[in-house]
Amino acid sequence: MSSGVFTLILATVLAYRLIFGNGEWTVSMYIVCGLLAVNLAWAAKRWSERKAARRGE
């Protein structure tokens, strides 16, 4: 599964839980937020590596 698809799934799950979960933060929501943060950081790292490779660095 690509990073973009995984990020979209996590963001959708988090939005659904926030909207339909009465705004209560549960352990599963903290886990989803943590996974989303790690996934976005990993995607940003890959993006910067590809950008540097295009420059020939």
Steps between C-alpha positions, in 0.01 A plus 500: 500500500640838410573760762238738359223242520595405857507868601158556345355200685643616834376857450154372405482275807608787726248743346221243529583433865513872581171577324297198612675424828364805686847655500628258764863400465549128551815289501433389144488863385839567658635194320355620167651847557838346577488282189395800291787712635756225436362440152510871411855535635612198298332637186669839549838329540450301179387814316810693608725208400343487154530878465871480591551215252348707220748778575784250481613549858 
